[in-house]
């Protein structure tokens, strides 16, 4: 991989999610278009990668991929005391 591509990856692979300001771990309630709500706890804020599918890593090592087109809103709660 070229030096330019590595720099591009470094800048754009992590969009510096504002959730990092909430602490190391958060809980999210995701509201989908169909009226369905899903709650995910133990989301590692530094691991969030945004794109067509937002990738969330949980404390237990699992990953959650969310299709952003289907999301109406997201509620976020800090887990850090």
N, C-alpha and C positions, 0 to 999 in steps of 0.2 A: 504494500500500500504506500502511495506517495506521501510525502511530508504534508502537502496541501490537503489531501484526503483525511489524514489523521487529525489535522487541525480542524477541518470541517466537522468530523465526527465529534471531536471534543466540544466544539461550540454548540452543535445542534442536536446531539444525542440526548442531552439533558437540558431541558428548557427552564431549569431552575425553578421548579414548582414552588409556589408561594406557601405550600403546606409545610415546607421545611421550617418555617417560622413557628409552627404549632408544636414542634418537638420531634422526638425521634419516631414515635408511633402515634397513629391516629385511628379513629373509627370513622367509617364513612357509611352513610345511608344514601344509596343511589336510587333515584326515582326515574323509572323508565316511561316512555311514551304510552305504553299499554296500561299504565296505572300500577304496575308491579313495582315493589320496593324491595331492595336487598341490602342487608347490613353486613359489612365486612369489618372485623376488628383486627387489630395488630398489623396495620399497614405501615410498612417501613417507608417513611417520607423521602429519604434520600434515594430510594430505588425507583421512584415513580418516573416512568418514561411516557411522554405524551406523543400521540400521533393519531392515525385513523382508529387504532385500538390503543387505549391507554393501558399500560402494563403496571400492575401493582404487585409487589412482593409482600407476603405475609410473614409474621414472626416464625411460623412453623415451617417456612421454606416453600409453601405453595405460591403459585402465581395466579392472579386473576387478570383476564384480558376483557376490557369493556369496550364495546363498539360505541364510540362517541355519538354517532348519528341517532342512536336510540335513547339518549339520555336527556331528560328535561332539566334536572338539577341534582346537586349533590350537597348533602349536609355533612359537615366535618366537625368532629369532636376530638380534642386532644386527650391522649391517654397518659401523658406525663404529668406528674404531680408537682 
